Amino acid sequence: MGMSLASLLYPVIKPLLFRLDAEAAHELTTRMMRVTHSLGLLGREAIADGPPVSVMGLNFPNRLGLAAGMDKSAAAVDAWSKLGFGMVEVGTLTPRPQTGNPKPRLFRLPEHRALINRMGFNNPGIHSAVERLRHRQAKAVVGVNIGKNFDTPNETAVEDYLICLRATYDVADYVAVNISSPNTKGLRDLQSENAIRSLLIAVRAEQETLKGKTGRTVPVVVKIAPDLTGEGISDLVRVFNEVGVDGVIATNTTIDHNSVRPHKFADEIGGLSGEPVRKRSDEVLTAFRAGLRPEIPLIGVGGIVTGADAAEKRRLGADLVQIYSGLVFRGPILIKEATQMLVDRHGK
Ligand SMILES: Cc1cc2nc3c(=O)[nH]c(=O)nc-3n(C[C@H](O)[C@H](O)[C@H](O)COP(=O)(O)O)c2cc1C
């Protein structure tokens, strides 16, 4: 298969985008995606690259996904699917809309193929995103990533997740419980053993109730941070194995910026993503694969900038992988590269 129009154009568009402020470039890209898609100009359907794979009882057109945060409001799901993604994770969405942190809050570090962001869950609220998702035509599996509002105290955070789970249950293919973004105060504390146990028990019970009501089984996965200690990892592994989760996404962005010092943006507060997070993400992925019950699938994300990086995640135990920063620096060519490298030798 030849290069898609989007892949051919990206090298031309990229220098123009990179002259814009990072968030303005992001908004413009989303708009271009919607327009080119509505004109029928976006590439092949995801299905083109490799045979479908079954994970968590869902059929994925391929093993590559768009990571959460690129399409927080579910604005361009059909377009992302057309670009070749087998999975699109929208969000993070919270019960009520919120504007996020003051700008600037997104920084490029091109020398490192990295980004630092402190967006803070800017999003239109779960209900608005859900209405958009009802009308989707995408072949890609659509995950809905959920979180808590910034002003919800951790003591009542469980309720925010349950509100989002209920709101999205009839439209989501899977739901991702985000307890690992560094930009919502206290969110990562939900990764502590007791907090995650009560959260998961409540989420599991609600999932059962909703299953009974709707007749649908919607898998619930948990997204974790790369900054966990060895002890933090074994605590989570134990709780996940005990309470049960349908999958684990490893990992979110890192708060450790040492790898990009002395870059002028190294001391910007926020989560670091892209190439510098790959090694730690791979380590955490490996640790979870070693500890988790083998039937619990893993979604590997963090620092994939080449097809080989994607294949390495697969080798370390990821059933599916996701990308964000790599797409910013490489463009749609990475989608093709990664999906091809993710097809197993026996064609799965
Ligand atoms: C600007 C930006 C916003 C993000 N927003 C979210 C988010 O809302 N929820 C979430 O779970 N992860 C979010 N992420 C994290 C990504 O989904 C991904 O886990 C992380 O960037 C590592 O992958 P990468 O190295 O391929 O970018 C965001 C990342 C970036 C760069």
The ligand as an SDF file (V2000), in Angstrom:
LIG
                    3D

 31 33  0  0  0  0  0  0  0  0999 V2000
   -0.7830   17.0660   25.7250 C   0  0  0  0  0  0  0  0  0  0  0  0
   -1.0660   15.7540   26.3700 C   0  0  0  0  0  0  0  0  0  0  0  0
   -2.2780   15.5570   26.9990 C   0  0  0  0  0  0  0  0  0  0  0  0
   -2.5670   14.3180   27.6010 C   0  0  0  0  0  0  0  0  0  0  0  0
   -3.7850   14.1540   28.2040 N   0  0  0  0  0  0  0  0  0  0  0  0
   -4.0800   12.9530   28.7750 C   0  0  0  0  0  0  0  0  0  0  0  0
   -5.3470   12.7310   29.3680 C   0  0  0  0  0  0  0  0  0  0  0  0
   -6.2240   13.5950   29.3610 O   0  0  0  0  0  0  0  0  0  0  0  0
   -5.5720   11.5240   29.9570 N   0  0  0  0  0  0  0  0  0  0  0  0
   -4.6480   10.5200   29.9630 C   0  0  0  0  0  0  0  0  0  0  0  0
   -4.9130    9.4370   30.4970 O   0  0  0  0  0  0  0  0  0  0  0  0
   -3.4350   10.7000   29.3830 N   0  0  0  0  0  0  0  0  0  0  0  0
   -3.1390   11.8780   28.7890 C   0  0  0  0  0  0  0  0  0  0  0  0
   -1.9120   12.0630   28.1960 N   0  0  0  0  0  0  0  0  0  0  0  0
   -0.9060   10.9680   28.2640 C   0  0  0  0  0  0  0  0  0  0  0  0
   -0.8680   10.1300   27.0040 C   0  0  0  0  0  0  0  0  0  0  0  0
   -2.0970    9.4560   26.8050 O   0  0  0  0  0  0  0  0  0  0  0  0
    0.2650    9.0710   27.0870 C   0  0  0  0  0  0  0  0  0  0  0  0
   -0.0170    8.1940   28.1620 O   0  0  0  0  0  0  0  0  0  0  0  0
    1.6320    9.6920   27.3260 C   0  0  0  0  0  0  0  0  0  0  0  0
    1.7750   10.8880   26.5720 O   0  0  0  0  0  0  0  0  0  0  0  0
    2.7810    8.7620   26.9490 C   0  0  0  0  0  0  0  0  0  0  0  0
    2.7160    8.4070   25.5770 O   0  0  0  0  0  0  0  0  0  0  0  0
    3.6130    9.1210   24.4420 P   0  0  0  0  0  0  0  0  0  0  0  0
    5.0260    9.0820   24.9280 O   0  0  0  0  0  0  0  0  0  0  0  0
    3.3600    8.3180   23.2060 O   0  0  0  0  0  0  0  0  0  0  0  0
    3.1150   10.5220   24.3190 O   0  0  0  0  0  0  0  0  0  0  0  0
   -1.6040   13.2900   27.5750 C   0  0  0  0  0  0  0  0  0  0  0  0
   -0.3860   13.4940   26.9320 C   0  0  0  0  0  0  0  0  0  0  0  0
   -0.1040   14.6990   26.3200 C   0  0  0  0  0  0  0  0  0  0  0  0
    1.2230   14.8920   25.6320 C   0  0  0  0  0  0  0  0  0  0  0  0
  1  2  1  0
  2  3  1  0
  2 30  2  0
  3  4  2  0
  4  5  1  0
  4 28  1  0
  5  6  2  0
  6  7  1  0
  6 13  1  0
  7  8  2  0
  7  9  1  0
  9 10  1  0
 10 11  2  0
 10 12  1  0
 12 13  2  0
 13 14  1  0
 14 15  1  0
 14 28  1  0
 15 16  1  0
 16 17  1  0
 16 18  1  0
 18 19  1  0
 18 20  1  0
 20 21  1  0
 20 22  1  0
 22 23  1  0
 23 24  1  0
 24 25  2  0
 24 26  1  0
 24 27  1  0
 28 29  2  0
 29 30  1  0
 30 31  1  0
M  END
$$$$
